[in-house]
Amino acid sequence: MGIDPNFERNLERTGEEHDVDVWGPVEPPEKLGVRGTHVAVDFDICLADGACLEDCPVDVFEWVDTPGHPESDRKANPTDEDQCIDCMLCVDVCPVDAIDVDPGRENRI
Ligand code: SF4
């Protein structure tokens, strides 16, 4: 199962890390939640494939270390989500559907 596209309704915003919102529940290192709002990555699904980092035309993503997480020890953080041009490439290339992009989400919170 991929990221919940309605996570902003179903999860609580629990804080901020690496310049983006964190949506809980979060219990590091095993449970890391969803990261970002306009460009959101479910860190508990991300397996560090890296296609989003390679393909994003405006370099929204950067690696952050997540030692001890069961899926992967680094994750694609949407650090520069405010640069996103909504091309949806990252959504299409992610092999585990860990990414959801929605430019209107900020206005619905
Ligand atoms: S939708 Fe396009 S511009 Fe936005 S983060 Fe994904 S690949 Fe980058």
Boltz pocket constraint, residues with backbone or C-beta under 6 A from the ligand:
constraints:
  - pocket:
      binder: B
      contacts: [[A, 39], [A, 52], [A, 55], [A, 56], [A, 57], [A, 58], [A, 59], [A, 60], [A, 83], [A, 84], [A, 85], [A, 86], [A, 87], [A, 88], [A, 89], [A, 90], [A, 91], [A, 101]]
      max_distance: 6.0
